[in-house]
């Protein structure tokens, strides 16, 4: 337990069965939570209990199980609304993942675009917040523009203002709240004010933020916010799109099918009010149950406490990694306005090679372009290694990471291992 904060990381880790895994002789150091988080037993139990005792489709069956499933699903919607500070549950749309939510934004807002209009994103976007807007612009003749980043890995707001990036032609601005590569936390409220000043809609990809820090959508300044369940200790197969209700009520459907309709005739249909207008077909029912349990779990710890722990881990990791020769950290090198996601390269070592060798020592990181290839090209590299911490990450796991990075560097470059490497650290 941290004496300063009272944050008991060991007690938290005991809630996650998978964290007791060993890789050969090494304990697992799971540092890939930006990819997907691990699940506490309470979430696993909630999903299993639903399937075992309450499984039915929602809004279709009026029998006991159907009523229980509907109550659980709509109760989960209300729970997520409270978790993110939504004004009403009807602003919360349940989808299969955040990518579907961002595609919904691009498709429905794309119906308003035409030649001469502009969509603004950033070079640090995940492909899920890049490709849908490319497609929307290709369909409509609109122009895609983007924020650059500074060498430190922060949005170049000064350059954007000089160039008039957001202007009278801008119809949509869509940026990430926190980068999945750099860990950078962006000033979304400031950007939203710029967007709204010219009448543009502000979309936010919060997949790397909602799990890590307090996010109040009512105070964020955004009009639409997407995030995913599996990164916030919840199940896979569910993503959330929050939107201002008045905006959602104006948008056309994204997908057609059961339950998103009001009246269906052979030659036309009318559509349900939000959120059901955007939830065609059987929704992620058990996943919503699990996500509600995840929200309960995270709130039980406290999102502010989780954010503070992640800052502490990021600071510790940045200090240790920055002292290694031949290593280049991408993004901010201080734990200020950043999450615990840290990407880096090792001189002369391909990330996939390093990742595989590190895995043999129990250290689970990701190697590749992390679905952000243009950002890597901006920094003149093809790919990187990424270590991403979360609420259950310990300093000992960061020590294991640093030792594994040194081991991989020395193994692949022929260097002699430095004295004490692999023996644990106390910086």
Secondary structure as UniProt FT lines:
FT   TURN            3..5
FT   HELIX           9..13
FT   TURN            14..15
FT   HELIX           17..20
FT   STRAND          22..23
FT   TURN            24..25
FT   STRAND          26..27
FT   STRAND          29..30
FT   TURN            33..35
FT   HELIX           41..53
FT   HELIX           64..84
FT   HELIX           89..91
FT   STRAND          92..95
FT   HELIX           98..110
FT   TURN            111..112
FT   TURN            115..116
FT   STRAND          118..122
FT   TURN            123..124
FT   HELIX           127..129
FT   HELIX           131..140
FT   STRAND          143..147
FT   TURN            151..152
FT   HELIX           157..163
FT   TURN            168..169
FT   STRAND          170..176
FT   TURN            180..182
FT   STRAND          184..185
FT   HELIX           188..197
FT   TURN            198..199
FT   STRAND          201..205
FT   TURN            207..212
FT   HELIX           217..220
FT   STRAND          224..228
FT   TURN            230..233
FT   STRAND          239..243
FT   HELIX           245..250
FT   TURN            258..259
FT   STRAND          261..264
FT   STRAND          269..271
FT   TURN            274..275
FT   HELIX           276..278
FT   HELIX           285..301
FT   HELIX           303..322
FT   TURN            325..326
FT   STRAND          327..330
FT   STRAND          341..346
FT   TURN            347..348
FT   HELIX           351..359
FT   TURN            360..362
FT   STRAND          363..364
FT   STRAND          366..368
FT   TURN            370..371
FT   HELIX           373..378
FT   TURN            379..380
FT   STRAND          384..388
FT   TURN            391..392
FT   HELIX           395..413
FT   TURN            419..422
//
